[in-house]
Amino acid sequence: MSGLRKRSVSLSGHATSVALEPEFWSLIEDEAAERDLPLAALLIEIDQTRGRRSLASACRLRALARARALPPG
């Protein structure tokens, strides 16, 4: 995996940033597009369901779950 890419987003009225590897961003973006959601809306959803995990960790786990659900190849 290559270096981190940072994105800024507003979550529940406060600005924050999330740094992920491009491969994780790609999976997150694909899910948002598949669900016809803005990226920010998906990040808000992840934020609201992440519990005590950091947002970056929750995003990586969401991307991993998506990758596992995709057919091989």
PDB file of N, CA, C, O and CB in Angstrom:
ATOM      1  N   MET A   1       0.839  -1.182   0.000  1.00  0.00           N
ATOM      2  CA  MET A   1       0.000   0.000   0.000  1.00  0.00           C
ATOM      3  C   MET A   1       0.881   1.242   0.000  1.00  0.00           C
ATOM      4  O   MET A   1       1.985   1.246   0.544  1.00  0.00           O
ATOM      5  CB  MET A   1      -0.953   0.000   1.214  1.00  0.00           C
ATOM      6  N   SER A   2       0.374   2.273  -0.612  1.00  0.00           N
ATOM      7  CA  SER A   2       1.138   3.506  -0.678  1.00  0.00           C
ATOM      8  C   SER A   2       0.784   4.437   0.470  1.00  0.00           C
ATOM      9  O   SER A   2       0.054   4.050   1.383  1.00  0.00           O
ATOM     10  CB  SER A   2       0.901   4.201  -2.005  1.00  0.00           C
ATOM     11  N   GLY A   3       1.299   5.667   0.430  1.00  0.00           N
ATOM     12  CA  GLY A   3       1.126   6.620   1.523  1.00  0.00           C
ATOM     13  C   GLY A   3      -0.317   7.012   1.769  1.00  0.00           C
ATOM     14  O   GLY A   3      -1.210   6.735   0.967  1.00  0.00           O
ATOM     15  N   LEU A   4      -0.516   7.660   2.894  1.00  0.00           N
ATOM     16  CA  LEU A   4      -1.858   8.085   3.300  1.00  0.00           C
ATOM     17  C   LEU A   4      -2.324   9.289   2.493  1.00  0.00           C
ATOM     18  O   LEU A   4      -1.528  10.137   2.090  1.00  0.00           O
ATOM     19  CB  LEU A   4      -1.882   8.417   4.792  1.00  0.00           C
ATOM     20  N   ARG A   5      -3.626   9.343   2.269  1.00  0.00           N
ATOM     21  CA  ARG A   5      -4.274  10.520   1.684  1.00  0.00           C
ATOM     22  C   ARG A   5      -5.263  11.043   2.702  1.00  0.00           C
ATOM     23  O   ARG A   5      -6.077  10.296   3.246  1.00  0.00           O
ATOM     24  CB  ARG A   5      -4.984  10.183   0.320  1.00  0.00           C
ATOM     25  N   LYS A   6      -5.181  12.323   2.947  1.00  0.00           N
ATOM     26  CA  LYS A   6      -6.043  12.954   3.946  1.00  0.00           C
ATOM     27  C   LYS A   6      -7.186  13.671   3.245  1.00  0.00           C
ATOM     28  O   LYS A   6      -6.990  14.348   2.236  1.00  0.00           O
ATOM     29  CB  LYS A   6      -5.240  13.942   4.834  1.00  0.00           C
ATOM     30  N   ARG A   7      -8.385  13.509   3.801  1.00  0.00           N
ATOM     31  CA  ARG A   7      -9.571  14.207   3.301  1.00  0.00           C
ATOM     32  C   ARG A   7     -10.235  14.918   4.464  1.00  0.00           C
ATOM     33  O   ARG A   7     -10.286  14.406   5.582  1.00  0.00           O
ATOM     34  CB  ARG A   7     -10.564  13.222   2.610  1.00  0.00           C
ATOM     35  N   SER A   8     -10.742  16.104   4.180  1.00  0.00           N
ATOM     36  CA  SER A   8     -11.470  16.871   5.197  1.00  0.00           C
ATOM     37  C   SER A   8     -12.962  16.637   5.013  1.00  0.00           C
ATOM     38  O   SER A   8     -13.459  16.524   3.893  1.00  0.00           O
ATOM     39  CB  SER A   8     -11.134  18.396   5.107  1.00  0.00           C
ATOM     40  N   VAL A   9     -13.664  16.567   6.140  1.00  0.00           N
ATOM     41  CA  VAL A   9     -15.107  16.348   6.105  1.00  0.00           C
ATOM     42  C   VAL A   9     -15.733  17.009   7.327  1.00  0.00           C
ATOM     43  O   VAL A   9     -15.081  17.168   8.359  1.00  0.00           O
ATOM     44  CB  VAL A   9     -15.445  14.827   6.061  1.00  0.00           C
ATOM     45  N   SER A  10     -16.995  17.390   7.203  1.00  0.00           N
ATOM     46  CA  SER A  10     -17.732  17.950   8.332  1.00  0.00           C
ATOM     47  C   SER A  10     -18.652  16.872   8.876  1.00  0.00           C
ATOM     48  O   SER A  10     -19.532  16.380   8.170  1.00  0.00           O
ATOM     49  CB  SER A  10     -18.539  19.223   7.916  1.00  0.00           C
ATOM     50  N   LEU A  11     -18.444  16.509  10.134  1.00  0.00           N
ATOM     51  CA  LEU A  11     -19.245  15.478  10.786  1.00  0.00           C
ATOM     52  C   LEU A  11     -19.982  16.090  11.967  1.00  0.00           C
ATOM     53  O   LEU A  11     -19.368  16.616  12.896  1.00  0.00           O
ATOM     54  CB  LEU A  11     -18.359  14.292  11.246  1.00  0.00           C
ATOM     55  N   SER A  12     -21.284  16.015  11.920  1.00  0.00           N
ATOM     56  CA  SER A  12     -22.112  16.552  13.000  1.00  0.00           C
ATOM     57  C   SER A  12     -21.738  17.988  13.348  1.00  0.00           C
ATOM     58  O   SER A  12     -21.697  18.365  14.520  1.00  0.00           O
ATOM     59  CB  SER A  12     -21.989  15.677  14.235  1.00  0.00           C
ATOM     60  N   GLY A  13     -21.469  18.778  12.323  1.00  0.00           N
ATOM     61  CA  GLY A  13     -21.202  20.192  12.524  1.00  0.00           C
ATOM     62  C   GLY A  13     -19.773  20.554  12.877  1.00  0.00           C
ATOM     63  O   GLY A  13     -19.481  21.731  13.088  1.00  0.00           O
ATOM     64  N   HIS A  14     -18.873  19.585  12.948  1.00  0.00           N
ATOM     65  CA  HIS A  14     -17.480  19.946  13.210  1.00  0.00           C
ATOM     66  C   HIS A  14     -16.570  19.374  12.125  1.00  0.00           C
ATOM     67  O   HIS A  14     -16.780  18.264  11.636  1.00  0.00           O
ATOM     68  CB  HIS A  14     -17.040  19.441  14.600  1.00  0.00           C
ATOM     69  N   ALA A  15     -15.571  20.147  11.767  1.00  0.00           N
ATOM     70  CA  ALA A  15     -14.635  19.741  10.723  1.00  0.00           C
ATOM     71  C   ALA A  15     -13.599  18.782  11.290  1.00  0.00           C
ATOM     72  O   ALA A  15     -13.096  18.963  12.399  1.00  0.00           O
ATOM     73  CB  ALA A  15     -13.945  20.969  10.101  1.00  0.00           C
ATOM     74  N   THR A  16     -13.300  17.774  10.512  1.00  0.00           N
ATOM     75  CA  THR A  16     -12.264  16.814  10.889  1.00  0.00           C
ATOM     76  C   THR A  16     -11.608  16.318   9.613  1.00  0.00           C
ATOM     77  O   THR A  16     -12.049  16.648   8.512  1.00  0.00           O
ATOM     78  CB  THR A  16     -12.852  15.621  11.727  1.00  0.00           C
ATOM     79  N   SER A  17     -10.576  15.543   9.760  1.00  0.00           N
ATOM     80  CA  SER A  17      -9.949  14.956   8.586  1.00  0.00           C
ATOM     81  C   SER A  17      -9.710  13.475   8.840  1.00  0.00           C
ATOM     82  O   SER A  17      -9.567  13.032   9.980  1.00  0.00           O
ATOM     83  CB  SER A  17      -8.623  15.679   8.241  1.00  0.00           C
ATOM     84  N   VAL A  18      -9.671  12.730   7.756  1.00  0.00           N
ATOM     85  CA  VAL A  18      -9.446  11.290   7.810  1.00  0.00           C
ATOM     86  C   VAL A  18      -8.301  10.975   6.866  1.00  0.00           C
ATOM     87  O   VAL A  18      -8.314  11.388   5.707  1.00  0.00           O
ATOM     88  CB  VAL A  18     -10.738  10.482   7.432  1.00  0.00           C
ATOM     89  N   ALA A  19      -7.317  10.248   7.357  1.00  0.00           N
ATOM     90  CA  ALA A  19      -6.179   9.844   6.534  1.00  0.00           C
ATOM     91  C   ALA A  19      -6.227   8.337   6.332  1.00  0.00           C
ATOM     92  O   ALA A  19      -6.174   7.567   7.291  1.00  0.00           O
ATOM     93  CB  ALA A  19      -4.831  10.273   7.185  1.00  0.00           C
ATOM     94  N   LEU A  20      -6.329   7.929   5.076  1.00  0.00           N
ATOM     95  CA  LEU A  20      -6.374   6.511   4.709  1.00  0.00           C
ATOM     96  C   LEU A  20      -5.471   6.271   3.503  1.00  0.00           C
ATOM     97  O   LEU A  20      -5.148   7.195   2.756  1.00  0.00           O
ATOM     98  CB  LEU A  20      -7.833   6.060   4.400  1.00  0.00           C
ATOM     99  N   GLU A  21      -5.077   5.030   3.332  1.00  0.00           N
ATOM    100  CA  GLU A  21      -4.353   4.647   2.140  1.00  0.00           C
ATOM    101  C   GLU A  21      -5.302   4.727   0.946  1.00  0.00           C
ATOM    102  O   GLU A  21      -6.505   4.512   1.098  1.00  0.00           O
ATOM    103  CB  GLU A  21      -3.750   3.223   2.286  1.00  0.00           C
ATOM    104  N   PRO A  22      -4.769   5.037  -0.249  1.00  0.00           N
ATOM    105  CA  PRO A  22      -5.631   5.179  -1.433  1.00  0.00           C
ATOM    106  C   PRO A  22      -6.497   3.953  -1.704  1.00  0.00           C
ATOM    107  O   PRO A  22      -7.626   4.083  -2.177  1.00  0.00           O
ATOM    108  CB  PRO A  22      -4.786   5.461  -2.646  1.00  0.00           C
ATOM    109  N   GLU A  23      -5.980   2.776  -1.409  1.00  0.00           N
ATOM    110  CA  GLU A  23      -6.747   1.551  -1.652  1.00  0.00           C
ATOM    111  C   GLU A  23      -8.014   1.512  -0.799  1.00  0.00           C
ATOM    112  O   GLU A  23      -9.056   1.043  -1.258  1.00  0.00           O
ATOM    113  CB  GLU A  23      -5.884   0.315  -1.365  1.00  0.00           C
ATOM    114  N   PHE A  24      -7.931   2.001   0.433  1.00  0.00           N
ATOM    115  CA  PHE A  24      -9.117   2.053   1.291  1.00  0.00           C
ATOM    116  C   PHE A  24     -10.080   3.129   0.803  1.00  0.00           C
ATOM    117  O   PHE A  24     -11.292   2.915   0.785  1.00  0.00           O
ATOM    118  CB  PHE A  24      -8.718   2.319   2.755  1.00  0.00           C
ATOM    119  N   TRP A  25      -9.542   4.296   0.404  1.00  0.00           N
ATOM    120  CA  TRP A  25     -10.410   5.342  -0.128  1.00  0.00           C
ATOM    121  C   TRP A  25     -11.181   4.826  -1.344  1.00  0.00           C
ATOM    122  O   TRP A  25     -12.363   5.127  -1.506  1.00  0.00           O
ATOM    123  CB  TRP A  25      -9.585   6.592  -0.503  1.00  0.00           C
ATOM    124  N   SER A  26     -10.518   4.060  -2.187  1.00  0.00           N
ATOM    125  CA  SER A  26     -11.172   3.541  -3.386  1.00  0.00           C
ATOM    126  C   SER A  26     -12.381   2.686  -3.031  1.00  0.00           C
ATOM    127  O   SER A  26     -13.440   2.824  -3.643  1.00  0.00           O
ATOM    128  CB  SER A  26     -10.185   2.729  -4.221  1.00  0.00           C
ATOM    129  N   LEU A  27     -12.233   1.808  -2.051  1.00  0.00           N
ATOM    130  CA  LEU A  27     -13.357   0.958  -1.625  1.00  0.00           C
ATOM    131  C   LEU A  27     -14.482   1.774  -0.988  1.00  0.00           C
ATOM    132  O   LEU A  27     -15.662   1.506  -1.218  1.00  0.00           O
ATOM    133  CB  LEU A  27     -12.870  -0.104  -0.637  1.00  0.00           C
ATOM    134  N   ILE A  28     -14.107   2.768  -0.187  1.00  0.00           N
ATOM    135  CA  ILE A  28     -15.111   3.638   0.446  1.00  0.00           C
ATOM    136  C   ILE A  28     -15.862   4.430  -0.635  1.00  0.00           C
ATOM    137  O   ILE A  28     -17.088   4.533  -0.592  1.00  0.00           O
ATOM    138  CB  ILE A  28     -14.437   4.613   1.472  1.00  0.00           C
ATOM    139  N   GLU A  29     -15.133   4.981  -1.591  1.00  0.00           N
ATOM    140  CA  GLU A  29     -15.760   5.739  -2.685  1.00  0.00           C
ATOM    141  C   GLU A  29     -16.672   4.847  -3.517  1.00  0.00           C
ATOM    142  O   GLU A  29     -17.754   5.266  -3.928  1.00  0.00           O
ATOM    143  CB  GLU A  29     -14.686   6.374  -3.585  1.00  0.00           C
ATOM    144  N   ASP A  30     -16.231   3.609  -3.764  1.00  0.00           N
ATOM    145  CA  ASP A  30     -17.062   2.679  -4.533  1.00  0.00           C
ATOM    146  C   ASP A  30     -18.380   2.404  -3.811  1.00  0.00           C
ATOM    147  O   ASP A  30     -19.437   2.365  -4.441  1.00  0.00           O
ATOM    148  CB  ASP A  30     -16.307   1.359  -4.780  1.00  0.00           C
ATOM    149  N   GLU A  31     -18.320   2.212  -2.490  1.00  0.00           N
ATOM    150  CA  GLU A  31     -19.555   1.967  -1.742  1.00  0.00           C
ATOM    151  C   GLU A  31     -20.481   3.172  -1.816  1.00  0.00           C
ATOM    152  O   GLU A  31     -21.685   3.027  -2.025  1.00  0.00           O
ATOM    153  CB  GLU A  31     -19.241   1.633  -0.278  1.00  0.00           C
ATOM    154  N   ALA A  32     -19.912   4.366  -1.643  1.00  0.00           N
ATOM    155  CA  ALA A  32     -20.739   5.578  -1.710  1.00  0.00           C
ATOM    156  C   ALA A  32     -21.409   5.687  -3.082  1.00  0.00           C
ATOM    157  O   ALA A  32     -22.601   5.981  -3.171  1.00  0.00           O
ATOM    158  CB  ALA A  32     -19.883   6.842  -1.428  1.00  0.00           C
ATOM    159  N   ALA A  33     -20.650   5.453  -4.137  1.00  0.00           N
ATOM    160  CA  ALA A  33     -21.209   5.542  -5.484  1.00  0.00           C
ATOM    161  C   ALA A  33     -22.282   4.479  -5.718  1.00  0.00           C
ATOM    162  O   ALA A  33     -23.328   4.758  -6.305  1.00  0.00           O
ATOM    163  CB  ALA A  33     -20.100   5.401  -6.525  1.00  0.00           C
ATOM    164  N   GLU A  34     -22.012   3.261  -5.253  1.00  0.00           N
ATOM    165  CA  GLU A  34     -22.967   2.163  -5.418  1.00  0.00           C
ATOM    166  C   GLU A  34     -24.284   2.467  -4.710  1.00  0.00           C
ATOM    167  O   GLU A  34     -25.356   2.105  -5.194  1.00  0.00           O
ATOM    168  CB  GLU A  34     -22.374   0.854  -4.883  1.00  0.00           C
ATOM    169  N   ARG A  35     -24.195   3.128  -3.573  1.00  0.00           N
ATOM    170  CA  ARG A  35     -25.391   3.467  -2.790  1.00  0.00           C
ATOM    171  C   ARG A  35     -25.952   4.833  -3.155  1.00  0.00           C
ATOM    172  O   ARG A  35     -26.922   5.293  -2.553  1.00  0.00           O
ATOM    173  CB  ARG A  35     -25.071   3.430  -1.308  1.00  0.00           C
ATOM    174  N   ASP A  36     -25.333   5.489  -4.156  1.00  0.00           N
ATOM    175  CA  ASP A  36     -25.750   6.827  -4.613  1.00  0.00           C
ATOM    176  C   ASP A  36     -25.749   7.838  -3.471  1.00  0.00           C
ATOM    177  O   ASP A  36     -26.675   8.635  -3.320  1.00  0.00           O
ATOM    178  CB  ASP A  36     -27.147   6.762  -5.244  1.00  0.00           C
ATOM    179  N   LEU A  37     -24.672   7.784  -2.663  1.00  0.00           N
ATOM    180  CA  LEU A  37     -24.488   8.701  -1.541  1.00  0.00           C
ATOM    181  C   LEU A  37     -23.288   9.596  -1.793  1.00  0.00           C
ATOM    182  O   LEU A  37     -22.315   9.161  -2.410  1.00  0.00           O
ATOM    183  CB  LEU A  37     -24.313   7.927  -0.221  1.00  0.00           C
ATOM    184  N   PRO A  38     -23.339  10.831  -1.330  1.00  0.00           N
ATOM    185  CA  PRO A  38     -22.116  11.621  -1.309  1.00  0.00           C
ATOM    186  C   PRO A  38     -21.117  10.957  -0.346  1.00  0.00           C
ATOM    187  O   PRO A  38     -21.523  10.331   0.633  1.00  0.00           O
ATOM    188  CB  PRO A  38     -22.412  13.102  -0.885  1.00  0.00           C
ATOM    189  N   LEU A  39     -19.851  11.091  -0.618  1.00  0.00           N
ATOM    190  CA  LEU A  39     -18.832  10.509   0.246  1.00  0.00           C
ATOM    191  C   LEU A  39     -19.024  10.976   1.684  1.00  0.00           C
ATOM    192  O   LEU A  39     -18.887  10.186   2.618  1.00  0.00           O
ATOM    193  CB  LEU A  39     -17.427  10.876  -0.254  1.00  0.00           C
ATOM    194  N   ALA A  40     -19.336  12.247   1.863  1.00  0.00           N
ATOM    195  CA  ALA A  40     -19.526  12.785   3.215  1.00  0.00           C
ATOM    196  C   ALA A  40     -20.658  12.064   3.948  1.00  0.00           C
ATOM    197  O   ALA A  40     -20.560  11.829   5.152  1.00  0.00           O
ATOM    198  CB  ALA A  40     -19.821  14.292   3.153  1.00  0.00           C
ATOM    199  N   ALA A  41     -21.716  11.715   3.244  1.00  0.00           N
ATOM    200  CA  ALA A  41     -22.840  11.019   3.882  1.00  0.00           C
ATOM    201  C   ALA A  41     -22.415   9.635   4.368  1.00  0.00           C
ATOM    202  O   ALA A  41     -22.813   9.208   5.452  1.00  0.00           O
ATOM    203  CB  ALA A  41     -24.026  10.895   2.901  1.00  0.00           C
ATOM    204  N   LEU A  42     -21.614   8.937   3.578  1.00  0.00           N
ATOM    205  CA  LEU A  42     -21.132   7.623   4.014  1.00  0.00           C
ATOM    206  C   LEU A  42     -20.198   7.763   5.202  1.00  0.00           C
ATOM    207  O   LEU A  42     -20.256   6.959   6.132  1.00  0.00           O
ATOM    208  CB  LEU A  42     -20.419   6.897   2.864  1.00  0.00           C
ATOM    209  N   LEU A  43     -19.335   8.774   5.184  1.00  0.00           N
ATOM    210  CA  LEU A  43     -18.442   8.980   6.328  1.00  0.00           C
ATOM    211  C   LEU A  43     -19.225   9.330   7.590  1.00  0.00           C
ATOM    212  O   LEU A  43     -18.842   8.911   8.682  1.00  0.00           O
ATOM    213  CB  LEU A  43     -17.431  10.086   6.019  1.00  0.00           C
ATOM    214  N   ILE A  44     -20.297  10.077   7.463  1.00  0.00           N
ATOM    215  CA  ILE A  44     -21.158  10.385   8.615  1.00  0.00           C
ATOM    216  C   ILE A  44     -21.766   9.097   9.150  1.00  0.00           C
ATOM    217  O   ILE A  44     -21.804   8.887  10.363  1.00  0.00           O
ATOM    218  CB  ILE A  44     -22.279  11.395   8.224  1.00  0.00           C
ATOM    219  N   GLU A  45     -22.244   8.229   8.253  1.00  0.00           N
ATOM    220  CA  GLU A  45     -22.812   6.944   8.669  1.00  0.00           C
ATOM    221  C   GLU A  45     -21.767   6.104   9.416  1.00  0.00           C
ATOM    222  O   GLU A  45     -22.058   5.527  10.464  1.00  0.00           O
ATOM    223  CB  GLU A  45     -23.343   6.168   7.441  1.00  0.00           C
ATOM    224  N   ILE A  46     -20.569   6.043   8.872  1.00  0.00           N
ATOM    225  CA  ILE A  46     -19.492   5.287   9.527  1.00  0.00           C
ATOM    226  C   ILE A  46     -19.187   5.900  10.890  1.00  0.00           C
ATOM    227  O   ILE A  46     -19.001   5.180  11.871  1.00  0.00           O
ATOM    228  CB  ILE A  46     -18.211   5.264   8.644  1.00  0.00           C
ATOM    229  N   ASP A  47     -19.137   7.214  10.948  1.00  0.00           N
ATOM    230  CA  ASP A  47     -18.848   7.910  12.207  1.00  0.00           C
ATOM    231  C   ASP A  47     -19.899   7.589  13.275  1.00  0.00           C
ATOM    232  O   ASP A  47     -19.565   7.382  14.441  1.00  0.00           O
ATOM    233  CB  ASP A  47     -18.785   9.430  11.972  1.00  0.00           C
ATOM    234  N   GLN A  48     -21.157   7.551  12.867  1.00  0.00           N
ATOM    235  CA  GLN A  48     -22.248   7.329  13.819  1.00  0.00           C
ATOM    236  C   GLN A  48     -22.299   5.893  14.341  1.00  0.00           C
ATOM    237  O   GLN A  48     -22.939   5.627  15.358  1.00  0.00           O
ATOM    238  CB  GLN A  48     -23.569   7.675  13.172  1.00  0.00           C
ATOM    239  N   THR A  49     -21.635   4.976  13.657  1.00  0.00           N
ATOM    240  CA  THR A  49     -21.696   3.572  14.058  1.00  0.00           C
ATOM    241  C   THR A  49     -20.341   3.017  14.492  1.00  0.00           C
ATOM    242  O   THR A  49     -20.200   1.805  14.652  1.00  0.00           O
ATOM    243  CB  THR A  49     -22.239   2.742  12.923  1.00  0.00           C
ATOM    244  N   ARG A  50     -19.354   3.872  14.682  1.00  0.00           N
ATOM    245  CA  ARG A  50     -17.989   3.388  14.930  1.00  0.00           C
ATOM    246  C   ARG A  50     -17.690   3.045  16.376  1.00  0.00           C
ATOM    247  O   ARG A  50     -16.654   2.444  16.662  1.00  0.00           O
ATOM    248  CB  ARG A  50     -17.015   4.405  14.478  1.00  0.00           C
ATOM    249  N   GLY A  51     -18.558   3.406  17.280  1.00  0.00           N
ATOM    250  CA  GLY A  51     -18.285   3.125  18.689  1.00  0.00           C
ATOM    251  C   GLY A  51     -17.057   3.882  19.160  1.00  0.00           C
ATOM    252  O   GLY A  51     -16.930   5.082  18.920  1.00  0.00           O
ATOM    253  N   ARG A  52     -16.144   3.171  19.837  1.00  0.00           N
ATOM    254  CA  ARG A  52     -14.960   3.826  20.393  1.00  0.00           C
ATOM    255  C   ARG A  52     -13.758   3.799  19.455  1.00  0.00           C
ATOM    256  O   ARG A  52     -12.692   4.307  19.803  1.00  0.00           O
ATOM    257  CB  ARG A  52     -14.588   3.175  21.695  1.00  0.00           C
ATOM    258  N   ARG A  53     -13.917   3.214  18.272  1.00  0.00           N
ATOM    259  CA  ARG A  53     -12.814   3.177  17.306  1.00  0.00           C
ATOM    260  C   ARG A  53     -12.564   4.565  16.734  1.00  0.00           C
ATOM    261  O   ARG A  53     -13.455   5.414  16.718  1.00  0.00           O
ATOM    262  CB  ARG A  53     -13.115   2.179  16.169  1.00  0.00           C
ATOM    263  N   SER A  54     -11.349   4.780  16.269  1.00  0.00           N
ATOM    264  CA  SER A  54     -11.084   6.023  15.541  1.00  0.00           C
ATOM    265  C   SER A  54     -11.838   5.964  14.214  1.00  0.00           C
ATOM    266  O   SER A  54     -12.154   4.881  13.722  1.00  0.00           O
ATOM    267  CB  SER A  54      -9.540   6.236  15.308  1.00  0.00           C
ATOM    268  N   LEU A  55     -12.120   7.110  13.650  1.00  0.00           N
ATOM    269  CA  LEU A  55     -12.829   7.156  12.378  1.00  0.00           C
ATOM    270  C   LEU A  55     -12.021   6.462  11.289  1.00  0.00           C
ATOM    271  O   LEU A  55     -12.588   5.739  10.470  1.00  0.00           O
ATOM    272  CB  LEU A  55     -13.124   8.606  11.980  1.00  0.00           C
ATOM    273  N   ALA A  56     -10.718   6.667  11.265  1.00  0.00           N
ATOM    274  CA  ALA A  56      -9.880   6.016  10.252  1.00  0.00           C
ATOM    275  C   ALA A  56      -9.957   4.497  10.386  1.00  0.00           C
ATOM    276  O   ALA A  56     -10.075   3.797   9.380  1.00  0.00           O
ATOM    277  CB  ALA A  56      -8.414   6.487  10.375  1.00  0.00           C
ATOM    278  N   SER A  57      -9.895   3.983  11.600  1.00  0.00           N
ATOM    279  CA  SER A  57      -9.996   2.534  11.801  1.00  0.00           C
ATOM    280  C   SER A  57     -11.357   2.021  11.351  1.00  0.00           C
ATOM    281  O   SER A  57     -11.446   0.981  10.698  1.00  0.00           O
ATOM    282  CB  SER A  57      -9.758   2.175  13.276  1.00  0.00           C
ATOM    283  N   ALA A  58     -12.407   2.739  11.695  1.00  0.00           N
ATOM    284  CA  ALA A  58     -13.751   2.327  11.289  1.00  0.00           C
ATOM    285  C   ALA A  58     -13.884   2.326   9.764  1.00  0.00           C
ATOM    286  O   ALA A  58     -14.536   1.447   9.200  1.00  0.00           O
ATOM    287  CB  ALA A  58     -14.808   3.256  11.915  1.00  0.00           C
ATOM    288  N   CYS A  59     -13.275   3.299   9.103  1.00  0.00           N
ATOM    289  CA  CYS A  59     -13.312   3.336   7.636  1.00  0.00           C
ATOM    290  C   CYS A  59     -12.558   2.152   7.042  1.00  0.00           C
ATOM    291  O   CYS A  59     -13.016   1.543   6.075  1.00  0.00           O
ATOM    292  CB  CYS A  59     -12.716   4.653   7.114  1.00  0.00           C
ATOM    293  N   ARG A  60     -11.413   1.828   7.614  1.00  0.00           N
ATOM    294  CA  ARG A  60     -10.650   0.678   7.117  1.00  0.00           C
ATOM    295  C   ARG A  60     -11.436  -0.618   7.296  1.00  0.00           C
ATOM    296  O   ARG A  60     -11.439  -1.468   6.406  1.00  0.00           O
ATOM    297  CB  ARG A  60      -9.296   0.579   7.842  1.00  0.00           C
ATOM    298  N   LEU A  61     -12.096  -0.772   8.432  1.00  0.00           N
ATOM    299  CA  LEU A  61     -12.894  -1.975   8.664  1.00  0.00           C
ATOM    300  C   LEU A  61     -14.080  -2.044   7.704  1.00  0.00           C
ATOM    301  O   LEU A  61     -14.435  -3.122   7.229  1.00  0.00           O
ATOM    302  CB  LEU A  61     -13.389  -2.015  10.114  1.00  0.00           C
ATOM    303  N   ARG A  62     -14.688  -0.901   7.421  1.00  0.00           N
ATOM    304  CA  ARG A  62     -15.809  -0.858   6.467  1.00  0.00           C
ATOM    305  C   ARG A  62     -15.317  -1.258   5.082  1.00  0.00           C
ATOM    306  O   ARG A  62     -15.978  -2.020   4.376  1.00  0.00           O
ATOM    307  CB  ARG A  62     -16.454   0.560   6.426  1.00  0.00           C
ATOM    308  N   ALA A  63     -14.148  -0.739   4.695  1.00  0.00           N
ATOM    309  CA  ALA A  63     -13.573  -1.083   3.400  1.00  0.00           C
ATOM    310  C   ALA A  63     -13.211  -2.560   3.342  1.00  0.00           C
ATOM    311  O   ALA A  63     -13.432  -3.214   2.323  1.00  0.00           O
ATOM    312  CB  ALA A  63     -12.340  -0.225   3.117  1.00  0.00           C
ATOM    313  N   LEU A  64     -12.665  -3.081   4.409  1.00  0.00           N
ATOM    314  CA  LEU A  64     -12.318  -4.498   4.465  1.00  0.00           C
ATOM    315  C   LEU A  64     -13.572  -5.368   4.324  1.00  0.00           C
ATOM    316  O   LEU A  64     -13.562  -6.358   3.592  1.00  0.00           O
ATOM    317  CB  LEU A  64     -11.589  -4.820   5.783  1.00  0.00           C
ATOM    318  N   ALA A  65     -14.634  -5.002   5.014  1.00  0.00           N
ATOM    319  CA  ALA A  65     -15.892  -5.748   4.898  1.00  0.00           C
ATOM    320  C   ALA A  65     -16.397  -5.721   3.466  1.00  0.00           C
ATOM    321  O   ALA A  65     -16.891  -6.728   2.959  1.00  0.00           O
ATOM    322  CB  ALA A  65     -16.957  -5.170   5.846  1.00  0.00           C
ATOM    323  N   ARG A  66     -16.275  -4.576   2.814  1.00  0.00           N
ATOM    324  CA  ARG A  66     -16.696  -4.472   1.423  1.00  0.00           C
ATOM    325  C   ARG A  66     -15.834  -5.361   0.531  1.00  0.00           C
ATOM    326  O   ARG A  66     -16.350  -6.065  -0.337  1.00  0.00           O
ATOM    327  CB  ARG A  66     -16.626  -3.014   0.949  1.00  0.00           C
ATOM    328  N   ALA A  67     -14.534  -5.326   0.745  1.00  0.00           N
ATOM    329  CA  ALA A  67     -13.620  -6.135  -0.073  1.00  0.00           C
ATOM    330  C   ALA A  67     -13.920  -7.620   0.098  1.00  0.00           C
ATOM    331  O   ALA A  67     -13.878  -8.374  -0.874  1.00  0.00           O
ATOM    332  CB  ALA A  67     -12.152  -5.844   0.302  1.00  0.00           C
ATOM    333  N   ARG A  68     -14.217  -8.040   1.306  1.00  0.00           N
ATOM    334  CA  ARG A  68     -14.537  -9.455   1.543  1.00  0.00           C
ATOM    335  C   ARG A  68     -15.838  -9.864   0.872  1.00  0.00           C
ATOM    336  O   ARG A  68     -16.006 -11.028   0.508  1.00  0.00           O
ATOM    337  CB  ARG A  68     -14.625  -9.733   3.038  1.00  0.00           C
ATOM    338  N   ALA A  69     -16.748  -8.934   0.706  1.00  0.00           N
ATOM    339  CA  ALA A  69     -18.045  -9.247   0.115  1.00  0.00           C
ATOM    340  C   ALA A  69     -17.999  -9.266  -1.412  1.00  0.00           C
ATOM    341  O   ALA A  69     -18.915  -9.787  -2.047  1.00  0.00           O
ATOM    342  CB  ALA A  69     -19.078  -8.245   0.582  1.00  0.00           C
ATOM    343  N   LEU A  70     -16.948  -8.707  -2.007  1.00  0.00           N
ATOM    344  CA  LEU A  70     -16.858  -8.658  -3.456  1.00  0.00           C
ATOM    345  C   LEU A  70     -16.426 -10.015  -4.011  1.00  0.00           C
ATOM    346  O   LEU A  70     -15.671 -10.744  -3.367  1.00  0.00           O
ATOM    347  CB  LEU A  70     -15.879  -7.561  -3.895  1.00  0.00           C
ATOM    348  N   PRO A  71     -16.907 -10.346  -5.201  1.00  0.00           N
ATOM    349  CA  PRO A  71     -16.462 -11.601  -5.799  1.00  0.00           C
ATOM    350  C   PRO A  71     -14.969 -11.538  -6.146  1.00  0.00           C
ATOM    351  O   PRO A  71     -14.455 -10.456  -6.428  1.00  0.00           O
ATOM    352  CB  PRO A  71     -17.293 -11.918  -7.060  1.00  0.00           C
ATOM    353  N   PRO A  72     -14.275 -12.661  -6.129  1.00  0.00           N
ATOM    354  CA  PRO A  72     -12.846 -12.662  -6.432  1.00  0.00           C
ATOM    355  C   PRO A  72     -12.574 -12.195  -7.852  1.00  0.00           C
ATOM    356  O   PRO A  72     -13.390 -12.359  -8.759  1.00  0.00           O
ATOM    357  CB  PRO A  72     -12.265 -14.049  -6.225  1.00  0.00           C
ATOM    358  N   GLY A  73     -11.401 -11.610  -8.007  1.00  0.00           N
ATOM    359  CA  GLY A  73     -10.961 -11.242  -9.355  1.00  0.00           C
ATOM    360  C   GLY A  73     -11.177  -9.846  -9.662  1.00  0.00           C
ATOM    361  O   GLY A  73     -10.854  -9.399 -10.762  1.00  0.00           O
TER     362      GLY A  73
END
